[in-house]
Amino acid sequence: MVVRDVCCALDIPHDTQHESIIPKHVPDIHETIKDDTHMMALGNEEDTNVDCGVKVLSCNRDNIDVATLLFDHEEQRRAMLVKLLKPANAKRVENGHIVNGVRTNEDQPVYPGCLQSGSVIVYVWRQRDAEIIAEQLVGASVLGGIVFYHGGMDAGTRAKAQNKFMRGKARIIVATVAFGLGLNKADVDAVVHTCLPNSPESYLQEIGRAGRDGRSAQAICLLRTEEVIVRHSLAHSNSISQSQVSVLLRTLRNVVDTALEDIQKLSSASVNVAKIDVALNIGATVDAMDCKQESIETLLSLLEQKSADGRPALLHVEGVMCDQATITLKRRSIEKMSVSEDVARSIQQCGVRLDLPDEKKEDTGDSVHVDDNGAHGERHAHYNGGTAMQKGFLAYSFGIYQISIVQCARFLGPNAEPRHVFAALRRLQSCGDLEFNLDMSPKGKAIQLRLDKHGIEQLRSPASCEYPANSQSEVNQWLEMEAKKLTDYSLNQVYASVGKVEKIYDILGEVASVTKNMGLRTEEDEHECDDGNSAESKSHRLVLFQKLVAEYFEEVNDESESMEESKVVKRKEIEIPAIQTISMGDARTMAGLWSDISALMRDPTLERPESTSQLSVGSHCTDYTALSMTKILHGIDSPRASSSKFYGHPMFGKWRHMKMISLQQAILHLLSPQSK
């Protein structure tokens, strides 16, 4: 049996694929597939574990030569890309090694016209860059056919572009990283990057799409020195403060308490609940926490895992669903329908009547029930909002209700699930009794969670379960400890992303610094070859690249073991000249920073929360305030400070040249009471 991409089947991060990690998880593989025989993973024949029968291959590809060129301006980089892809105007001079003014030798793969033939993948960063560069190459008369590919295209257009490249109808494809997964084209001669890759893992994966037929191939990176500043900044985009995590846990507590109250309404006696389903509204939670939906889903996935001491998971994520639905009755009132339909009784108990004037809603409460005698006409007599079409529609309706699908399922019965509500509503809609529409916006979507007895006991409010005073404090203390643990894990992930950006920039910078006049490997370099295959054909660039990548993976392996303790792992920072560190003793810099954050906190462009339960800038949550200000000054998008509103703002990205961690610490220092 051969196991390929084994990391996809293991409970390890997808970005730690390397031969040093796989052997540790071999027992898990055997246990998972129930196989007692020897198993072989694609591996290195020198690195064989005889006891478990696993072979692990090195990620080195000796037939792919690497090279990096540095540029100061985007125009220079794109001009070089055109020179590489077009035939050279002058023939190569063998003795002087001069080609169009560029000094080179037979070992140097980067020269004008070196990619004038053969299939080439050009990777870009943004979707619009793929279209712009493809048009520029066509305008520069680059031959062979050019197509572009990115995730913003519709599926048919993407498939057409990919098929042209696969069949050889287009020699060059300009694409984002969305291209390449599942690609099996053996004769790709070169992969060119016109952007800084996200990580060494991404770069290895992308250049590995060249030379699969065993022939010599090239991996060329055209790198701008300023790109690392933007990449380094965006690597912090998933940063989250402990105050934001605490809001998530308190929101979970509120939805659990609401679910228990609903269950209590159905039974007068005390009920021992063993399982509940709750809906965490995405729009409301994003507004309360001021963080992206992806970050919320990541935190929930962490709560799904068992604790280190063996305690069960707090919850189970069932998935994202449309939870808010609007029900329009067409033939009869809700009272008449509830006589024969259980789902109608559930709507009657938890639904909110929408087609009444505001003053009547206040008189009757959230859930309004109106009979057919007189109230129907009175309702429409007082209805003043909406268009003529909407008023005409209301004229024949028997009520419009808004419901939560998950909450409706709770009132439907102890064993009911949201799917049962959907089935009942579809049946009644097919019979013509009602129409229901799902809210597809973030405000109407929710993450469905299932909690067992352990999760309910941990997340329910202490006041709702008659805890002693000391137990209440213990529960609140547990919530803060859990928030601290989740925050530390998130910080580790952010630091890991930042470390990857720094490392790939360092690796490519080292490759770029190799002198162009350096020839083939010498005998002194043979001991650096790990696999021993065709050592004499490797260039100094490739040897150096493989050595640096191997060192990086060893560091990743050591750090992954340290992260198992759920503590913040301090990493060795790589100095990047373009990114500076703020000095707390620099009075002029600190004064300028204080002026900027003071202006930001008064800026009307920054959205303010509608509820006091939501986090707000300038409140007692200084960690959130500092992080929010830091993201704006670094040009990082957030729900309340979206790039569409702040793109032209003078503060947006103004301090991007400073390390984000040092900038955040400086803002925390300025916001602390001691500094005022």
ZADREN-596570 format. One record per residue (C-alpha): x, y, z. Coordinates in steps of 0.001 Angstrom, whole numbers, padded with zeros to 6 digits, always signed. Layout:
REM ZADREN-596570
XYZ;...
END
This chain:
REM ZADREN-596570
+000000+000000+000000;+001246+003480-000882;+000022+006498+001066;+000426+009826-000719;-000164+013255+000864;-000328+011456+004175;-000604+014745+006109;-004115+015203+004711;-005253+012150+006682;-003552+013043+009951;-004500+015360+012757;-001578+017699+012069;-001438+021118+010418;-001591+021001+006636;+001422+023299+006395;+003855+020947+008170;+004266+018394+005400;+007767+017036+005676;+009537+013714+005999;+010598+014386+009596;+006978+014506+010795;+005450+011498+009069;+007242+008694+011001;+005848+009949+014332;+002310+009355+013052;+002852+005940+011504;+001090+004126+014427;-001938+006377+013875;-001990+005394+010201;-001867+001697+011047;-004634+002081+013609;-006818+004161+011304;-006681+001803+008322;-006644-001324+010544;-003581-002674+008788;-000927-004756+010531;+001253-005255+007463;+004209-003093+006550;+003215+000157+004902;+005289+002362+002642;+004783+006083+002284;+006434+007860-000591;+009815+008259+000960;+013547+008549+000967;+015263+005212+000587;+018016+006299+002952;+015549+007238+005684;+013832+003924+006289;+012215+002869+009531;+012595-000904+009441;+010357-001502+012451;+007280+000080+010915;+008127-000504+007273;+007824+003145+006252;+009923+004903+003658;+009858+008681+003509;+011008+010561+000432;+012872+013822+000498;+011118+016803-001069;+014259+017658-003079;+013857+017780-006854;+017329+017849-008383;+016057+018447-011920;+014501+021814-010928;+017067+024579-010772;+016147+027645-008727;+017030+031285-009179;+015897+034586-007683;+016164+038114-009029;+015480+041195-006893;+013830+044356-008203;+013032+047757-006755;+010061+048588-008982;+007150+046658-010456;+007892+047955-013954;+011377+046421-013825;+010004+043062-012779;+007387+042916-015518;+009921+044009-018103;+012188+041149-017045;+009278+038691-017299;+008711+039741-020894;+012448+039368-021656;+012481+035849-020246;+009484+034726-022307;+010407+036387-025620;+013201+035230-027944;+016436+037170-027375;+017390+039770-029965;+021067+038752-029925;+022626+035326-029878;+024476+034148-026841;+028231+034932-026801;+029982+031829-025558;+033405+033312-024706;+032366+036543-023025;+029063+035162-021716;+027282+038434-022594;+023598+038325-023580;+021890+041686-024223;+024078+043351-021632;+023400+040707-018930;+026490+038865-017778;+025941+035120-017319;+027461+031689-017892;+026263+028258-018835;+025142+027546-015261;+022991+030667-014978;+019403+029845-016075;+018100+033424-016064;+018826+035295-019272;+016633+036923-021937;+014911+034285-024004;+015590+031409-021608;+011834+030647-021462;+011010+031355-025101;+009768+027788-025567;+008052+025174-023451;+005099+025340-021066;+005395+027976-018341;+003281+028705-015237;+003474+032326-014059;+002181+032761-010513;+000882+036142-009377;-000551+037371-006090;-003869+039052-006850;-006649+038126-009227;-006422+041415-011108;-002669+040874-011550;-003375+037661-013474;-005506+039506-016014;-003215+042551-016270;-000005+040553-016740;-001639+038240-019276;-002768+041261-021294;+000708+042806-021078;+002335+039610-022335;-000083+039471-025260;+000639+043132-025979;+004386+042422-025885;+003924+039778-028624;+004934+036826-026468;+004265+033780-028627;+002644+030439-027882;-000748+031461-026525;-001490+032996-023124;-004407+032411-020751;-005105+033567-017196;-006706+031720-014301;-007953+032825-010871;-010657+032020-008344;-012819+034997-009292;-013644+033502-012702;-016718+031355-013206;-016182+027601-013308;-016686+027297-017076;-014157+029999-017931;-011606+028535-015517;-012039+025059-016990;-011636+026419-020519;-008393+028212-019624;-006984+025164-017842;-007881+022822-020713;-006115+025090-023209;-002951+024942-021127;-003206+021196-020522;-003663+020403-024227;-000820+022693-025294;-003076+025209-027023;-001684+027855-024665;+002009+027807-023765;+001765+030191-020805;-000802+030404-018027;-000801+033389-015654;-002535+032321-012466;-002998+032807-008764;-002341+029999-006315;-005871+028749-007069;-004329+027008-010093;-002429+023752-009804;-004322+021561-007338;-004873+018256-009107;-002799+019383-012086;-001005+016517-013817;+000926+018053-016693;+004301+016393-016975;+005993+018711-019468;+005948+022022-017582;+009364+023527-018249;+009336+026434-015821;+007449+028015-012938;+007894+031772-012528;+006797+033624-009400;+006114+037340-009729;+005239+037570-006046;+006589+036487-002699;+005179+033034-001817;+003292+032581+001443;+005714+030031+002882;+008477+027586+001972;+005834+024830+001842;+003779+026760-000705;+006848+027514-002803;+007939+023870-002844;+004465+022748-003820;+004165+025280-006626;+007604+024798-008189;+007092+021040-007892;+004625+021276-010771;+007561+021701-013139;+009766+018934-014504;+007559+015994-013601;+008737+014201-016733;+012257+014101-015280;+013711+016654-017661;+015518+019767-016508;+013180+022552-015400;+013516+025993-013895;+011949+027787-010933;+012494+031531-011137;+011300+034027-008562;+011136+037684-009571;+010986+039349-006176;+010337+042935-005160;+012039+043976-001944;+008954+045931-000812;+006654+042913-001061;+007840+041426+002190;+006441+044438+004071;+002900+043781+002830;+003164+040008+003251;+004633+040390+006726;+001768+042685+007684;-000978+040469+006259;+000441+037463+008094;-000952+039133+011246;-004470+039458+009796;-005810+036612+011957;-004528+038145+015195;-007140+038163+017936;-007209+039545+021464;-008282+037786+024628;-011196+040203+025006;-012557+039083+021631;-012303+035414+022608;-014085+036170+025885;-016943+037747+023912;-017277+034533+021914;-017460+032408+025061;-020020+034749+026623;-022063+034617+023418;-021992+030830+023582;-023164+031052+027190;-026094+033273+026161;-027287+030930+023402;-027006+027943+025756;-029051+029755+028422;-031668+030671+025808;-031897+027058+024683;-032338+025853+028269;-035077+028438+028846;-036905+027200+025745;-036713+023629+026973;-037921+024692+030410;-041016+026290+028830;-042027+022936+027409;-041944+021222+030803;-043037+022577+034149;-040781+020162+035993;-037012+020395+036072;-035506+018650+033055;-032077+017031+032950;-030903+017974+029475;-028347+015616+027924;-028068+017244+024487;-029057+020522+022847;-028650+022164+019463;-027916+025892+019345;-027386+028389+016538;-024572+030913+016765;-025635+033756+014506;-022693+034666+012278;-023571+038298+011618;-024283+039139+015255;-021156+037345+016475;-018934+039047+013894;-020346+042419+014946;-019865+041679+018641;-016290+040363+018305;-015112+042510+015388;-013345+039585+013745;-013817+037561+010587;-016049+034516+010282;-013023+032329+009539;-011474+033248+012901;-014700+032347+014714;-014832+028969+012977;-011203+028327+013923;-011912+029026+017598;-014966+026758+017533;-012917+023977+015961;-010511+024248+018910;-013410+023868+021334;-014312+020692+019425;-011078+019024+020481;-010559+017028+023635;-008574+018736+026360;-005068+017660+027266;-006293+016066+030511;-008750+013839+028658;-011939+015805+029239;-014489+015560+026406;-015009+018296+023849;-017221+021225+024799;-019196+021194+021576;-019479+019736+018108;-019753+021935+015019;-022497+020652+012726;-021856+023236+010020;-023018+026579+008662;-026725+026816+007891;-029396+029372+007015;-031121+029783+010353;-033377+032809+009829;-036512+032144+007779;-039533+034264+006897;-042881+032430+006843;-045880+033868+004990;-049250+032177+005648;-051445+032035+002553;-054604+030037+003352;-055238+030111+007076;-054066+031709+010274;-051414+030286+012517;-054032+029359+015123;-056014+027219+012689;-052895+025644+011239;-051532+024758+014692;-054523+022479+015299;-053149+019927+012838;-049518+020929+012287;-046832+020608+014968;-044499+022974+013147;-047204+025666+013221;-047386+025365+017018;-043608+025785+017145;-043835+028900+014955;-046578+030217+017219;-044326+029802+020263;-041032+031163+018912;-041915+033220+015829;-041893+037006+015643;-044805+038638+013802;-043464+041067+011200;-046590+042493+009565;-047820+044540+012528;-047087+048206+013226;-044393+048891+015789;-046823+050119+018451;-048838+046904+018243;-045664+044804+018494;-044767+046625+021691;-048190+045935+023165;-048228+042233+022385;-044537+041380+022744;-042119+039666+020412;-044386+036779+019460;-047722+038217+018306;-050800+036065+017747;-053782+037629+016019;-057076+035902+015415;-059108+036206+012252;-061997+038227+013706;-061404+041882+013017;-057736+041848+013947;-056775+040915+010404;-058290+044082+008950;-057118+046191+011863;-053589+044982+011283;-053522+046180+007711;-055256+049418+008584;-052326+050273+010823;-049640+049022+008432;-048021+052053+006838;-044630+050797+005588;-043564+049092+002380;-044223+049544-001334;-047567+049159-003086;-046612+045661-004185;-045735+044675-000623;-049023+046090+000671;-050905+044173-001996;-049142+041004-000956;-050074+041595+002681;-053713+041942+001669;-054072+038201+001077;-051590+036903+003690;-052644+035571+007085;-049485+036639+008845;-045764+036940+008287;-043437+035409+010866;-039704+035330+011300;-038266+032250+012985;-034987+030616+013897;-034899+027122+012408;-032851+025715+015298;-035086+027306+017928;-038191+026091+016119;-036795+022562+016214;-036446+022786+020010;-040142+023620+020362;-041009+020851+017917;-039906+018133+020348;-036980+016787+022380;-035709+014629+019518;-036424+017063+016687;-033641+018486+014538;-033489+021419+012106;-033881+019062+009158;-037327+018107+010468;-038378+021775+010416;-037116+022178+006844;-039032+019063+005763;-042281+020247+007361;-042023+023733+005843;-041309+022355+002372;-044313+020052+002641;-046621+022905+003638;-045194+025084+000886;-045833+022418-001726;-049442+022236-000495;-049828+026003-000888;-050370+026711+002805;-047379+028984+003164;-044251+030374+001597;-040921+030431+003372;-037755+032244+002398;-034320+031781+003919;-032104+034742+004711;-028865+034003+002838;-026979+037008+004221;-024525+036731+007138;-027255+038121+009380;-029435+035132+008557;-026759+032427+008652;-025634+030643+011766;-023176+027988+012869;-025100+025025+014216;-023529+023607+017376;-024401+020485+019335;-023552+020305+023023;-023637+017263+025274;-024012+017262+029043;-020377+018230+029695;-020537+021191+027339;-023843+022382+028791;-022490+022310+032341;-019384+024263+031357;-021024+026921+029203;-024321+027593+030974;-024575+030679+033133;-023770+030086+036826;-026905+032015+037837;-029114+029613+035859;-028052+026448+037674;-028014+027447+041351;-024278+027190+041855;-022837+028119+045248;-021002+031436+045314;-017576+029796+045213;-018650+027605+042259;-019819+030663+040340;-016394+032239+040696;-014791+028984+039587;-016947+028896+036465;-016065+032486+035582;-012410+031716+036222;-012649+028732+033879;-014058+031000+031162;-011104+033386+031431;-008619+030504+031455;-010239+029029+028361;-010098+032418+026647;-006405+032704+027522;-005691+029235+026138;-007508+029918+022860;-005750+033279+022512;-002335+031687+023023;-003094+029078+020382;-004167+031778+017928;-001001+033747+018652;+001100+030661+017926;-000609+030282+014561;-000016+033948+013743;+003630+033748+014783;+004003+030622+012654;+002562+032443+009616;+004869+035394+010196;+007834+033049+010568;+007003+031410+007232;+006953+034758+005443;+010250+035759+007012;+011837+032401+006206;+010823+032224+002550;+012060+035794+002075;+015326+034860+003757;+015725+031705+001654;+015010+033470-001632;+017264+036350-000603;+020126+033932+000074;+019588+032319-003329;+019569+035747-004973;+022840+036657-003287;+024686+033758-004891;+027057+035266-007425;+026092+034889-011069;+029587+033798-012047;+029498+030726-009834;+029756+027505-011826;+028752+023935-011111;+029174+022380-007716;+032716+021641-006589;+033915+018537-004778;+033742+020400-001460;+029982+020717-001881;+029285+017009-002378;+028886+016348+001342;+025900+018746+001383;+023942+016516-000973;+021427+014454+001005;+020220+012016-001634;+023417+011446-003605;+021677+011562-006986;+023572+013307-009808;+025451+015521-007354;+027749+016863-010039;+024834+018443-011939;+023585+020672-009130;+024229+024386-009145;+025324+026300-006077;+021904+027928-005970;+020094+024595-005815;+022454+023182-003172;+021996+026263-001020;+018224+026232-001519;+017876+022566-000517;+020090+023089+002508;+018072+026083+003758;+014772+024279+003201;+015992+021246+005159;+017039+023484+008050;+013654+025186+007996;+011750+021915+008256;+013879+020827+011185;+012966+024078+012963;+009270+023543+012179;+009422+020032+013584;+010954+021258+016853;+008426+024087+017178;+005452+021794+016540;+006478+019733+019560;+006697+022868+021717;+003254+024064+020614;+001609+020946+022034;+001833+022545+025488;-000584+025357+024416;+001890+028062+025347;+003066+030946+023241;+006196+029785+021424;+008861+032457+021027;+010556+032155+017659;+013851+033433+016471;+013091+036537+014450;+014744+037053+011090;+015928+040588+010611;+014441+042239+007531;+015974+045629+006727;+012726+046991+005293;+010807+046350+008551;+011779+048286+011657;+011119+047904+015380;+009668+050716+017470;+011809+051838+020389;+009831+052810+023484;+012547+055346+024300;+012132+057214+021023;+010042+060136+022271;+009463+061593+018817;+008168+058327+017358;+005965+057613+020382;+004507+061125+020251;+003654+060708+016565;+002074+057333+017284;-000049+058754+020110;-001227+061548+017825;-002288+059043+015165;-004180+056678+017458;-005907+059586+019188;-007112+060842+015825;-008255+057343+014843;-010342+056853+017976;-012187+060117+017193;-012536+059352+013488;-016195+058970+012412;-015169+056490+009690;-014548+053868+012355;-017812+051993+012955;-019167+052046+016479;-021014+049069+018001;-024770+049306+018253;-024963+047392+021539;-023148+047876+024821;-022431+044138+024902;-020165+044498+021851;-016505+045449+022013;-015745+049077+021322;-012563+051026+020710;-011497+053085+023701;-013361+050908+026214;-011796+049118+029160;-010652+046339+026775;-007266+047873+026032;-005953+044722+024364;-008740+044882+021774;-008304+048641+021316;-004555+048258+020761;-005044+045417+018280;-007768+047301+016388;-005607+050423+016097;-002586+048351+015050;-004513+046639+012251;-005668+049961+010835;-002169+051440+010985;-000873+048305+009244;-003567+048387+006566;-005258+045152+007686;-008943+044736+006969;-011450+044096+009782;-015277+044086+009944;-015499+047536+011543;-012590+049012+009590;-013091+047526+006156;-010623+048284+003405;-013451+049623+001222;-013975+052453+003723;-010400+052968+004890;-008501+052374+001650;-007924+056067+001005;-007639+056976+004662;-004301+058642+005529;-003854+056359+008567;-004571+053101+006748;-001213+051331+006420;+000782+054368+007556;+002895+052335+010033;+003223+049189+007937;+007005+049532+007850;+007071+048842+011607;+006855+045335+013036;+003267+044746+014019;+004063+043146+017370;+006288+046023+018430;+003688+048523+017188;+000950+046784+019185;+003106+046763+022309;+003852+050466+021873;+000121+051250+021589;-000600+049141+024671;+002044+051118+026517;+000481+054403+025428;-003021+053261+026452;-001943+052048+029879;-002890+054336+032800;+000763+054585+033888;+001770+056334+030669;-000931+059003+030925;
END
